[in-house]
Amino acid sequence: MKGLGVSSQANALPSLFLLLLVLHITAYSQTTSPDAQPGPSPTPTPSLEKQFVRNILRDQVAIWTSPFHMSGGDMKLVVPIGLATAALIATDRRTANELTDNGGSQDLLRISHQVSHFGEFYSTGGIAAAFYLVGVKKHDYRARETGILGAEALIDAGIVSTVIKEVTQRPRPEVPDPNDDFFGGGVSFPSGHAITTFALATVIASEYHDHKAVQIAAYGYATAVSISRYTGRNHFLSDVLVGSALGYGIGRYVYKKHHIAESDLTNGQTKHGFMHSKWVPFASPIYSGSNHTYGLALAWGN
């Protein structure tokens, strides 16, 4: 079986270097906390809805500049992930070929493709939207914030994934033994499904840190989708590992940076949710079984 050549290893080094830079967000997210509000009396906290776009822009600046804030303690997490990624990159082509050579079951392939659908945008976005709508309907602050931060993490993860894919251009496993494992015009590295599902799952698990069942379900969902991208022959193992690590880091950062404890809510907000205003719409789904149509109704109040 053809091993990874020197040329492929050399071409993988720039990608690995970029990976290590961006992976630092995983460690950076562990120590970042929301900015404290100065002064003896608290000022009104802008709603997450109003700050949504601005927060995404700030997230991107923090993500791409995080290596400049690296400390010695961060390396304890970044180095193991980097070494594991390097080891997987060196064996990716072999493990991918073995999955095919061993007569990969068509049932496994079919199931993998079905599971991977739960990592598509309409699934992850739907989950975030469901949390938000339930939060609005039930005046549940935690569910509402989960939906907002979940959507924010998904967008952040999508941007990071797209940039790295464009830089690394790694062909997918079905491309038969390309001359170079990277910079071959592909979009395999990292797994987009892994990064987005883990970003969303981490926000959900962080919000519901006091509910083990929710945490297990969230991470179990992300893990199943991520593994399905390998067993479905859509990605290499290293693609999945990197996507999962980045997704976790991004989700953790978004939560720690923008989470607002209910006890910290101030003017214009209530314990169970933001007070409705002209800036925050009431949202409710619309579905007509007879016409087979669906939509979303928005209404603003004062």
C-alpha positions as CSV (number, residue, x, y, z in Angstrom):
1,M,0.0,0.0,0.0
2,K,1.3,3.4,-0.9
3,G,2.4,5.4,2.1
4,L,2.5,9.1,2.6
5,G,5.5,10.5,0.6
6,V,7.9,13.2,1.6
7,S,6.3,15.6,-0.8
8,S,2.9,15.1,0.8
9,Q,4.4,15.6,4.3
10,A,6.1,18.8,3.2
11,N,3.0,20.2,1.7
12,A,1.0,19.3,4.8
13,L,3.3,21.4,7.1
14,P,1.8,24.8,6.2
15,S,-1.7,23.4,6.8
16,L,-0.6,22.0,10.1
17,F,0.9,25.3,11.1
18,L,-2.3,27.1,10.3
19,L,-4.2,24.4,12.2
20,L,-2.1,25.0,15.3
21,L,-2.7,28.7,15.1
22,V,-6.5,28.3,14.9
23,L,-6.6,25.4,17.4
24,H,-5.4,27.8,20.0
25,I,-9.0,29.1,20.3
26,T,-9.8,25.8,22.0
27,A,-7.4,26.6,24.8
28,Y,-8.1,30.4,24.7
29,S,-11.8,29.6,25.3
30,Q,-11.0,27.9,28.6
31,T,-9.8,31.1,30.3
32,T,-11.9,33.8,28.5
33,S,-14.7,35.2,30.5
34,P,-17.3,37.9,29.8
35,D,-16.1,41.5,30.2
36,A,-16.9,42.9,33.6
37,Q,-19.0,46.0,33.7
38,P,-17.1,48.8,35.6
39,G,-18.6,51.2,38.0
40,P,-20.6,50.9,41.2
41,S,-24.0,50.7,39.4
42,P,-24.6,48.3,36.5
43,T,-25.6,49.7,33.2
44,P,-28.2,48.0,30.9
45,T,-26.9,45.1,29.1
46,P,-27.7,45.2,25.3
47,S,-29.8,42.3,24.2
48,L,-28.0,39.5,22.4
49,E,-30.3,40.0,19.5
50,K,-29.2,43.6,19.1
51,Q,-25.5,42.7,19.5
52,F,-25.7,39.5,17.3
53,V,-23.8,40.8,14.2
54,R,-21.4,42.8,16.2
55,N,-20.6,39.8,18.4
56,I,-19.9,37.7,15.4
57,L,-17.4,40.2,14.1
58,R,-15.7,40.4,17.5
59,D,-15.6,36.6,17.7
60,Q,-13.8,36.4,14.4
61,V,-11.2,38.9,15.5
62,A,-10.7,37.0,18.7
63,I,-10.4,33.6,16.9
64,W,-7.9,34.7,14.3
65,T,-5.8,36.7,16.7
66,S,-5.9,34.2,19.6
67,P,-2.4,32.8,18.9
68,F,-1.0,36.1,19.9
69,H,-2.5,35.7,23.3
70,M,-1.1,32.2,23.8
71,S,0.4,31.3,27.2
72,G,2.4,28.3,28.4
73,G,-0.6,26.7,29.9
74,D,-2.5,26.8,26.6
75,M,0.2,24.5,25.0
76,K,-0.9,21.7,27.3
77,L,-4.1,21.4,25.2
78,V,-2.8,22.6,21.8
79,V,0.3,20.4,21.5
80,P,-1.5,17.0,22.1
81,I,-4.2,17.9,19.6
82,G,-1.5,19.1,17.1
83,L,0.5,15.9,17.5
84,A,-2.6,13.7,17.2
85,T,-3.5,15.6,14.0
86,A,-0.1,15.1,12.5
87,A,-0.2,11.4,13.3
88,L,-3.6,11.1,11.6
89,I,-2.5,13.1,8.6
90,A,0.4,10.7,8.1
91,T,-2.0,7.7,8.1
92,D,-5.2,9.2,6.7
93,R,-4.8,7.8,3.2
94,R,-4.1,4.3,4.6
95,T,-7.1,4.3,7.0
96,A,-9.4,5.6,4.3
97,N,-8.3,3.0,1.8
98,E,-8.7,0.2,4.4
99,L,-12.2,1.3,5.0
100,T,-12.9,0.7,1.3
101,D,-10.7,-2.3,0.8
102,N,-12.4,-4.2,3.6
103,G,-15.6,-4.1,1.6
104,G,-17.2,-1.2,3.5
105,S,-20.7,-2.3,4.0
106,Q,-23.3,-0.6,1.9
107,D,-25.6,-0.6,4.9
108,L,-22.9,1.3,6.9
109,L,-22.5,3.7,4.0
110,R,-26.2,4.3,3.8
111,I,-26.6,4.7,7.5
112,S,-23.6,7.1,7.6
113,H,-25.2,9.3,4.9
114,Q,-28.5,9.4,6.8
115,V,-26.8,10.3,10.0
116,S,-24.8,13.0,8.4
117,H,-28.0,14.8,7.3
118,F,-28.4,15.8,10.9
119,G,-25.3,17.9,10.5
120,E,-26.6,19.9,7.6
121,F,-27.3,23.6,7.9
122,Y,-31.1,23.0,8.0
123,S,-30.7,20.6,10.9
124,T,-28.2,22.6,13.0
125,G,-29.9,25.9,12.2
126,G,-33.3,24.3,13.0
127,I,-32.1,23.1,16.4
128,A,-30.8,26.6,17.3
129,A,-34.1,28.2,16.0
130,A,-36.2,25.7,18.0
131,F,-34.4,26.7,21.2
132,Y,-34.9,30.3,20.4
133,L,-38.6,30.0,19.5
134,V,-39.4,27.9,22.6
135,G,-37.5,30.4,24.7
136,V,-39.6,33.2,23.3
137,K,-42.9,31.3,23.6
138,K,-42.3,30.0,27.1
139,H,-40.4,33.1,28.4
140,D,-37.5,30.8,29.1
141,Y,-34.3,32.9,29.2
142,R,-31.9,30.0,29.1
143,A,-33.5,28.4,26.0
144,R,-33.7,31.7,24.3
145,E,-30.0,32.4,24.9
146,T,-29.1,28.9,23.8
147,G,-30.8,29.6,20.4
148,I,-29.0,32.9,20.0
149,L,-25.5,31.8,21.0
150,G,-26.0,28.5,19.1
151,A,-26.7,30.4,15.9
152,E,-23.7,32.7,16.6
153,A,-21.5,29.7,17.1
154,L,-22.7,28.1,13.9
155,I,-21.9,31.2,11.9
156,D,-18.5,31.5,13.5
157,A,-17.7,27.8,12.8
158,G,-18.9,28.1,9.2
159,I,-16.6,31.1,8.6
160,V,-13.6,29.4,10.1
161,S,-14.3,26.1,8.3
162,T,-14.6,27.9,4.9
163,V,-11.4,29.8,5.3
164,I,-9.3,26.8,6.3
165,K,-10.9,24.7,3.5
166,E,-9.9,27.4,1.0
167,V,-6.4,27.5,2.3
168,T,-5.7,23.8,2.6
169,Q,-7.7,22.6,-0.4
170,R,-7.4,19.0,0.6
171,P,-9.1,16.4,-1.8
172,R,-11.7,14.2,-0.3
173,P,-11.0,10.5,0.3
174,E,-12.8,9.3,-2.8
175,V,-10.1,11.0,-4.9
176,P,-7.7,8.1,-5.7
177,D,-4.2,8.7,-4.3
178,P,-3.6,12.3,-5.4
179,N,0.0,13.4,-5.8
180,D,-0.4,15.8,-2.9
181,D,-2.7,15.3,0.1
182,F,-3.2,19.1,0.4
183,F,-3.5,22.0,-2.1
184,G,-5.2,19.8,-4.6
185,G,-8.4,21.8,-5.1
186,G,-10.5,19.9,-2.5
187,V,-12.6,21.0,0.5
188,S,-12.1,18.1,2.9
189,F,-10.1,19.7,5.7
190,P,-11.6,20.2,8.2
191,S,-15.0,18.5,8.4
192,G,-17.6,21.2,8.2
193,H,-20.2,18.9,9.8
194,A,-17.9,18.2,12.7
195,I,-17.1,21.8,13.4
196,T,-20.7,23.1,13.3
197,T,-22.3,20.2,15.2
198,F,-19.6,20.4,18.0
199,A,-19.9,24.2,18.1
200,L,-23.7,24.0,18.6
201,A,-23.5,21.0,21.0
202,T,-20.9,22.8,23.2
203,V,-23.2,25.8,23.5
204,I,-26.1,23.6,24.5
205,A,-24.0,21.5,26.9
206,S,-22.6,24.7,28.5
207,E,-26.0,26.3,28.9
208,Y,-27.4,23.1,30.4
209,H,-24.4,22.3,32.5
210,D,-26.6,21.1,35.3
211,H,-28.4,18.6,33.2
212,K,-26.2,15.6,32.4
213,A,-28.8,14.0,30.1
214,V,-28.8,17.2,27.9
215,Q,-25.0,17.2,27.8
216,I,-24.7,13.5,26.9
217,A,-27.4,14.0,24.1
218,A,-25.7,17.1,22.7
219,Y,-22.2,15.6,22.5
220,G,-23.5,12.2,21.5
221,Y,-25.3,13.9,18.6
222,A,-22.2,15.8,17.5
223,T,-20.0,12.7,17.8
224,A,-22.4,10.5,15.8
225,V,-22.5,13.1,13.0
226,S,-18.8,13.6,13.0
227,I,-18.0,9.8,12.9
228,S,-20.5,9.4,10.1
229,R,-18.4,11.7,7.9
230,Y,-15.5,9.2,8.1
231,T,-17.5,6.0,7.8
232,G,-19.5,7.6,4.9
233,R,-16.1,8.2,3.1
234,N,-16.6,12.0,3.0
235,H,-13.7,12.9,5.2
236,F,-10.4,11.6,6.6
237,L,-10.0,10.9,10.3
238,S,-7.8,14.0,10.8
239,D,-10.5,16.1,9.1
240,V,-13.0,14.9,11.7
241,L,-10.6,15.4,14.7
242,V,-9.7,19.0,13.7
243,G,-13.3,19.9,13.0
244,S,-14.5,18.5,16.3
245,A,-11.7,20.3,18.2
246,L,-12.3,23.6,16.5
247,G,-16.1,23.3,17.0
248,Y,-15.7,22.7,20.7
249,G,-13.3,25.6,21.0
250,I,-15.6,28.0,19.2
251,G,-18.7,26.9,21.0
252,R,-17.0,27.2,24.4
253,Y,-15.6,30.7,23.5
254,V,-19.0,32.0,22.3
255,Y,-20.7,30.8,25.5
256,K,-18.1,32.1,27.9
257,K,-17.8,35.4,26.1
258,H,-21.4,36.2,25.6
259,H,-23.4,34.3,28.2
260,I,-25.3,36.5,30.6
261,A,-26.3,35.0,33.9
262,E,-29.9,35.5,34.8
263,S,-28.8,37.2,38.0
264,D,-26.9,39.8,36.0
265,L,-29.9,41.0,33.9
266,T,-30.5,44.7,34.3
267,N,-32.8,47.4,33.0
268,G,-35.2,46.3,30.3
269,Q,-34.7,42.6,31.0
270,T,-36.5,40.1,33.2
271,K,-35.4,36.9,34.8
272,H,-37.2,34.7,32.3
273,G,-36.3,36.6,29.2
274,F,-35.8,40.0,27.7
275,M,-38.8,42.2,27.8
276,H,-40.4,42.5,24.5
277,S,-39.8,45.7,22.6
278,K,-39.8,47.1,19.1
279,W,-36.3,45.6,18.7
280,V,-37.3,42.0,19.7
281,P,-40.0,40.3,17.6
282,F,-42.5,37.7,18.8
283,A,-41.8,34.7,16.5
284,S,-44.0,31.7,15.9
285,P,-44.0,29.0,13.2
286,I,-46.9,28.7,10.8
287,Y,-47.8,25.4,9.1
288,S,-50.8,24.5,6.9
289,G,-51.3,20.7,6.5
290,S,-53.9,21.1,3.8
291,N,-51.7,23.4,1.6
292,H,-48.4,21.8,2.7
293,T,-46.9,25.2,3.4
294,Y,-44.9,26.5,6.3
295,G,-43.4,29.8,7.4
296,L,-42.6,32.1,10.3
297,A,-44.7,34.8,11.7
298,L,-43.0,37.9,13.2
299,A,-44.8,40.5,15.3
300,W,-43.3,43.5,17.0
301,G,-44.7,45.2,20.1
302,N,-43.8,48.2,22.3
